[in-house]
């Protein structure tokens, strides 16, 4: 099944704590997962931003919303119980508890509007209209979208540059990734004497371990024959390591071929190339940084 949204979790959560006992989000996770018939795969879905399951995170936010509406009382940090208002809400036998439902309570309207006493319908229903994702999930999705758009823009720019520029780029990228490790540990071969090799990286100071590079600024997929030529060039150098980078893609035959040879050859297509450029700051710069903070529980402990 699809992972329950934050609004879909609110009512089952409140129903489960109606006995007046003290609960925690962690203690509710498995029982709510069972109640909502979550599969093992659903339970295993993790946030990208921190080591926490998406379901646990959504329960925490569902709890936060109904708590802000006064349906729960905090007993101590991380522990809560149902409030009298929460019992009254359940006595109405609602079929669901949504954000628009919670807007009837002053405390919740203030929570949604900050210092304002009223909020718009669009603001009130933001989680309902966004599939009930939590702020962490929304932030990660926005980050991924920005990152993917940037990678697409990078690749478009690379394709418009000269083959010589692309050869320098792949050398810069490999060095930025930590291959070589020392100044002047990599160089381009030059068009007149490349013999199927565009760049060379010495992984140690004496050049005992060498990585050979081939760069193809192509639009069409790179097929097996091109990879075979590169492998032949490696054999001519008695080399065991090679990286073939392209702005396009690799055919299935090319990908299958490198799995059958003795030499270790890594294929990097245009999509992966642009993502690596983002990861290792090649051709990009940081425009803005956000620091996401959490409460320091140790600070709030009295002697």
JOJOWO-V989528 format. One record per residue. RES is the residue in three letters. PHI is phi in whole degrees, -180 to 180 (NA if undefined). Layout:
# JOJOWO-V989528
res & phi
RES & PHI
RES & PHI
This chain:
# JOJOWO-V989528
res & phi
UNK & NA
UNK & -76
UNK & -59
UNK & -58
UNK & -80
UNK & -58
UNK & -60
UNK & -68
UNK & -87
UNK & -58
UNK & -66
UNK & -57
UNK & -63
UNK & -64
UNK & -63
UNK & -71
UNK & -98
UNK & -69
UNK & -75
UNK & 86
UNK & -75
UNK & -90
UNK & -128
UNK & -130
UNK & -61
UNK & -60
UNK & -70
UNK & -89
UNK & -56
UNK & -70
UNK & -68
UNK & -69
UNK & -62
UNK & -68
UNK & -61
UNK & -96
UNK & 57
UNK & -74
UNK & -80
UNK & -60
UNK & -66
UNK & -61
UNK & -69
UNK & -87
UNK & -63
UNK & -114
UNK & -68
UNK & -81
UNK & -84
UNK & -160
UNK & -77
UNK & -148
UNK & -72
UNK & -63
UNK & -67
UNK & -58
UNK & -64
UNK & -71
UNK & -62
UNK & -59
UNK & -75
UNK & -61
UNK & -61
UNK & -62
UNK & -66
UNK & -74
UNK & -68
UNK & -63
UNK & -84
UNK & 84
UNK & -89
UNK & -130
UNK & -114
UNK & -80
UNK & -90
UNK & -158
UNK & -55
UNK & 82
UNK & -122
UNK & -147
UNK & -143
UNK & -72
UNK & -98
UNK & -62
UNK & -64
UNK & -61
UNK & -66
UNK & -65
UNK & -62
UNK & -65
UNK & -66
UNK & -76
UNK & 54
UNK & -68
UNK & -84
UNK & -160
UNK & -121
UNK & -110
UNK & -64
UNK & -65
UNK & -65
UNK & -72
UNK & -66
UNK & -71
UNK & -97
UNK & -57
UNK & -61
UNK & -73
UNK & -63
UNK & -65
UNK & -61
UNK & -76
UNK & -101
UNK & 70
UNK & -83
UNK & -83
UNK & -100
UNK & -133
UNK & -139
UNK & -79
UNK & -61
UNK & -62
UNK & -66
UNK & -65
UNK & -104
UNK & -60
UNK & -71
UNK & -62
UNK & -79
UNK & -111
UNK & 62
UNK & 68
UNK & -74
UNK & -84
UNK & -55
UNK & -61
UNK & -68
UNK & -62
UNK & -63
UNK & -65
UNK & -63
UNK & -65
UNK & -62
UNK & -62
UNK & -65
UNK & -62
UNK & -64
UNK & -66
UNK & -63
UNK & -64
UNK & -61
UNK & -64
UNK & -66
UNK & -60
UNK & -63
UNK & -61
UNK & -67
UNK & -61
UNK & -65
UNK & -88
UNK & -89
UNK & -76
UNK & -57
UNK & -65
UNK & -64
UNK & -64
UNK & -62
UNK & -65
UNK & -60
UNK & -67
UNK & -67
UNK & -59
UNK & -65
UNK & -62
UNK & -68
UNK & -64
UNK & -78
UNK & 103
UNK & -78
UNK & 103
UNK & 81
UNK & -129
UNK & -62
UNK & 62
UNK & -87
UNK & -138
UNK & -155
UNK & -88
UNK & -85
UNK & 93
UNK & -62
UNK & -79
UNK & -138
UNK & -79
UNK & 49
UNK & 87
UNK & -120
UNK & -97
UNK & -152
UNK & -134
UNK & -124
UNK & -87
UNK & -79
UNK & -137
UNK & -63
UNK & -90
UNK & 71
UNK & -77
UNK & -126
UNK & -125
UNK & -111
UNK & -104
UNK & -117
UNK & -131
UNK & -123
UNK & -127
UNK & -87
UNK & -117
UNK & -101
UNK & -80
UNK & -60
UNK & -85
UNK & -96
UNK & -60
UNK & -56
UNK & -66
UNK & -69
UNK & -63
UNK & -62
UNK & -65
UNK & -63
UNK & -62
UNK & -65
UNK & -64
UNK & -62
UNK & -65
UNK & -97
UNK & 54
UNK & -97
UNK & -117
UNK & -131
UNK & -151
UNK & -129
UNK & -110
UNK & -117
UNK & -143
UNK & -84
UNK & -103
UNK & -132
UNK & -116
UNK & -71
UNK & -61
UNK & -65
UNK & -66
UNK & -65
UNK & -68
UNK & -63
UNK & -67
UNK & -82
UNK & -107
UNK & -100
UNK & -74
UNK & -67
UNK & -89
UNK & -118
UNK & -103
UNK & -104
UNK & -122
UNK & -87
UNK & -61
UNK & -64
UNK & -69
UNK & -58
UNK & -68
UNK & -66
UNK & -66
UNK & -63
UNK & -67
UNK & -61
UNK & -111
UNK & 56
UNK & -105
UNK & 79
UNK & -136
UNK & -140
UNK & -77
UNK & -92
UNK & -159
UNK & -126
UNK & -114
UNK & -103
UNK & -94
UNK & -108
UNK & -132
UNK & -68
UNK & -93
UNK & -64
UNK & -65
UNK & -65
UNK & -96
UNK & -106
UNK & -90
UNK & -72
